Amino acid sequence: MERWFEESLNRPFFGMHWMPFRQMFHELGERGDMMPAVDMFEEGGHLVVKAELPGINKENLSLRIVDNNLILSGEKSTEDKIERSNYLRLERSHGSFSRTLNLPDGLDTEHIKASFKDGVLEVRIPRTESSTVRQISVE
């Protein structure tokens, strides 16, 4: 049974091995698609959202509130024209991104403050009502 399982994983899939698929999925992340890392937490009566956006200028960044969602979008461009034929490896990403974060209820979206420093965006949204945290025992 163990041998059958190992052979089924290494068997060609419609005449192709899995290696081309692995390479294809690996290359998807190298085409300039960006997904910024985001932290969301509560601090001092505010909901705080921090996003890492290295290499992005403040002018290329957009923040919107739509239907209780915070939408971060922007674009990272390169100053140099990239000649791919001379590169041995190209790992710096460029391109546009958009990230939608669902916000909890009870926020004052009229008094949002956002700051951008050293590639980190910080958004502070005050709470209109205090949230209560309650521990639930599992039986």
WOTASUL-V28550 format. One record per backbone hydrogen bond with DSSP energy under -0.5 kcal/mol. NH is the residue of the N-H (numbers start at 0). CO is the residue of the C=O. If there is no record, write none. Layout:
# WOTASUL-V28550
nh:NH co:CO
nh:NH co:CO
This chain:
# WOTASUL-V28550
nh:4 co:0
nh:5 co:1
nh:6 co:2
nh:7 co:3
nh:8 co:4
nh:9 co:5
nh:10 co:6
nh:12 co:15
nh:13 co:11
nh:15 co:12
nh:19 co:16
nh:21 co:17
nh:22 co:18
nh:23 co:19
nh:24 co:20
nh:25 co:21
nh:26 co:22
nh:27 co:23
nh:28 co:24
nh:28 co:25
nh:29 co:26
nh:30 co:27
nh:33 co:95
nh:38 co:49
nh:40 co:47
nh:42 co:45
nh:45 co:42
nh:46 co:124
nh:47 co:40
nh:47 co:45
nh:48 co:122
nh:49 co:38
nh:50 co:120
nh:51 co:36
nh:52 co:50
nh:52 co:118
nh:55 co:52
nh:59 co:56
nh:60 co:57
nh:61 co:72
nh:63 co:70
nh:65 co:63
nh:65 co:68
nh:68 co:65
nh:69 co:100
nh:70 co:63
nh:70 co:68
nh:71 co:69
nh:71 co:98
nh:72 co:61
nh:73 co:96
nh:74 co:59
nh:75 co:94
nh:76 co:74
nh:81 co:79
nh:82 co:80
nh:83 co:81
nh:85 co:82
nh:86 co:83
nh:94 co:75
nh:96 co:73
nh:98 co:71
nh:100 co:69
nh:100 co:98
nh:102 co:67
nh:107 co:125
nh:108 co:106
nh:110 co:107
nh:111 co:108
nh:112 co:123
nh:114 co:121
nh:116 co:119
nh:119 co:116
nh:120 co:50
nh:121 co:114
nh:122 co:48
nh:123 co:112
nh:124 co:46
nh:124 co:122
nh:125 co:123
nh:126 co:44
nh:127 co:105
nh:128 co:105
nh:138 co:136
